[in-house]
Amino acid sequence: MKTVLGTVAAAFSMFSALPVPQVPWDERHMRWMLAAFPLIGLVTGAACWAWWALCSALALPAILRGAGLCLLPVLITGGVHLDGYADTCDALASHAPPERRQEILKDPRLGAFAAIRLCCYFLASFALWTAMPRFDGPAFLLALCMSRALSGLAIAAFPLARNSGLAHTFAAAADRKKLRSLLAALSILLAAMLCLRGIGGTAMAAAAFCVFLYYRPMARRNFGGISGDLAGWFLQTAELWMLGAACTAQYLEPFFRRLL
């Protein structure tokens, strides 16, 4: 039990800004750290659900509700995934060879294309959250867990771009075969549970798997494999597409009901 709690604490200390007890980053705690990664999605989804409920109870305007839902995941994670998303967008926009793109990922400076993409990301997220007619709390809990399960699965299963960096550290410390099986089963289970939520949940699961299927060839073609930065790109992209799918499905529900 102590090892399990230590593994969870290590995952939260790495992938969130929430205060947790500090544990040593040794093989014992890192071996299954990626398996605990979806728990951060559970906490993030619960926080978003609570904010929506508070806004509804106080009859706060949609623009304030949308701003809170847009910013809460960033505050909880500390922006760790957005950093990778920005670096990846900068590298992709360079149209350079894979080796040069790897150098751009390592550059701590924020490029112009990264800034532009971040602005577009926040604008799209804010607009979708503001426009969403209702919040399906259970679906978003499952969705934010699923995006992290798929992200961990990719690190355990996909080729890595280089033999260094955080992605390599996690992959090297993990029991990759068992971790792949566990996270694949968890991803399928979460997707099935999302589908039980109706059209919206099905659309979210489909969106996540579409981004996941695109992720591997994109990473190999442009970078020679995945890395910690690309893992951040995948997570943010998958969650934005899932949000867009949920919002679109809600507006199309009356149309589908007429067809049925």
N, C-alpha and C positions, 0 to 999 in steps of 0.2 A: 504493500500500500504506500509506503514511504517513497518508493521509486516511482510509482504512478503519479503521486502528487508532485514529486520533483520534476517529472517530465512535463506535466501540465504547466507548472510554474515556469519552466524553461521556455515553453512555447509562448506563453503570455509575455514573458520578458523580452522575447525576440520579436514577436509579431504584433505587439500592442504597446500602448503607452500607459496601461493600467498598472497601478502599484501592486507588485506581487513579491513574495519572499525570494531573495536571491539564492540560487542554487548553482553549484559548479557545472560548467559546460563540459562534462566528461562523457565518455561513451555510454555510460549507464543511462544518462538523461537524454542524450541526443539520439539514441537508437530508435526511439519511437516518437520523437518530437513532432514529426509531420503527421502522425496519427492523431495527435492532440490539436493540431492546427484548426480543424473545423469547429472546435469549441469556441474559438474567438468569433467565428461567424454567428454562433448561437447568442453570445453576449451582445454583439452588435445588432443583431436582429431584434433582440429583446428591448434594447435601448430605443431603437427606432419605433417599435410598437408602442412603447410607453410614451414617447413624444407625440405620436399620432393621437393616442388616447387623451393625453393632456390637452392638446390643441382642440380636439373635438369637445371635450368637457368645458373648456373655457371659451369656445366659439371664436378661436383666434383666426385671423385671415389666412387664406390658403398660401399667400406669399411667405408668411412667417413659418407656416408648417413646412413648406417646401425647403426653405433655407435651413431649418433645423435638420431635416432628413438628409439634405445634401452634405451638411458639415459633420454630423454625428459620426459617421464611419471614419472620417479623417481624424477626428479628435480621439477616437478610441484606438485607432491603429497608429497614431502619431505620424501618419503620412508615409509610412515605410514602403507601402506598395506603390503609392503615387510617385515616389522618387524613382523607382525602377521603370514605371510607365513613362515618365518624362524622358529619362535617359534613352529608353528604347525608341521612343518617337523621334528623338533627335538623331539617333543613329540611322533609323530607317529613312529619314528625310535627306540624309547625306548622299544616298545612291552610290556609296563607296563600296569597294570590295569588302568581304567579310572581315578581313584582318583589320582594316581601318575602322570598321564599325565596332569591333571589339575595343579599339582604343578610345572611341567616342564614349562607349559605355563606362569606361574607367575614369573619364574626365569629370571632376566634381563640379565644373561650371555648368550653369543652365544655358543652353543654347536658345536661339530665337524660335526655332521650330518646336522645341519642348515647351516654351512659354505659350506659344500659340495653341498647341494641342491641349495644354492644361486649361487654358481659358475656355476652349471649346468643350472640354470634358465637363467642367463645372457648370457651364451654361446649359448643356444638354441635361445633366443630372438635375439641376434646379428646375428646369422647365418640365421635365417628366414627373418629378415629385409633386410639383405644384398643380399639374394638370390631372394627376391621378384621382379618379372619382372616389375610390375607397382603398383602404389598406387591408390586405389579407395577411394578418399577422403570422399565422402558421406557415403560409407559403413563403414569406420572406425569411422566416427563421430557417426553413429548409434550404432556400436558395443560397443564403449566405454561408451555410455550412457546406453546400454542394460545391460552390465555387472554390472553396479551400480544399475540399477533398480532391477535386480534380487537379488543383495546382500541386498538391503533394504527390498525387499519382504521376503527374508528368515528371517531377524531379526523380521519382523512383524508377520510371519506365523509359523516359526519353533519353537520347544521347546528349551528353553535356558538351558545351562549347569549349571548355578548357578544364584542366586539372587543378583549378584553384578557384577561390571565391566561395560564397556562402552555399550556393547550390551544390558544389562539389563536396563541401564540408558535410552537409546534411546527407547527401547520397552515400558518401564514404562511411559515415558513422552508422547508417541504417542497415537493417537486414532487408535489402532491397526486394528480394523475392517475396518474403512474407508481407512486407509493407505494400507492395504492388497489389497482392491479392486482397489485403484488408481494405485498402482505399478504393480499389475497383468495386468490391462488393458494397462498400458504403456509398459510393457514388450512384450505383444502380439503385440501391435501396432508397436513397434520398430522391432520385428522379422519379421512382415509382410513387413515392408518397406525394411528390409535387403533382403528379398526374391525377391523383385522387382529389386534388383541390379544384379540378375543373379545367376549363379552357385556359384560364390565366396561368395556372400552375404547369399545365402541359406546355404552354408556349415558353415559359421560363426554362423548363428543363431542356426543351429543344434548342433554345438559344444558347444555353451553356454548352451543350454537346457540339453545336456547330462551331463555336469559337475554339473548343478543345480540339476538334478535328483539323481546324485550320492552323492551330498553334504549332504542331510538330513540323509540317513542311515549311511554314514560314520561318521558324527558328533555324532549321537546317540550311535552307536556301540563303538566308541573309546573314547568319552568324555562325554556322557550322554546328549548331546545337543550342540547348537552352542554358540559361544562367540565372542568377538571382534577380537581375534586372528584368529579364524576360518573364520570370515568374510574376513579378509585380505587374508587368504589362498585361499578362494573361488575366490575372485576378481582376484588375480594374476594367478591362475590356469585357470580360464575361459578365461582370455585375452590371455594367451599363447596358449591355444588350439584354440581359434578363429583365432589367427595369423597363426598358423600352418595350419588350415583348409583353410584360404584364400590363402596362398602360394601354398598349394597342389592343390587347385582348379584351380589356374591359370596355373599350369603346365599340368593339365589334361584336360584343356579346348579343345585343338585340338582333343583329343581322343573322347570327348563327341560330338563335332561337327561332326566328321566323322560318329558316330553312328546315329546322328539325320539326 
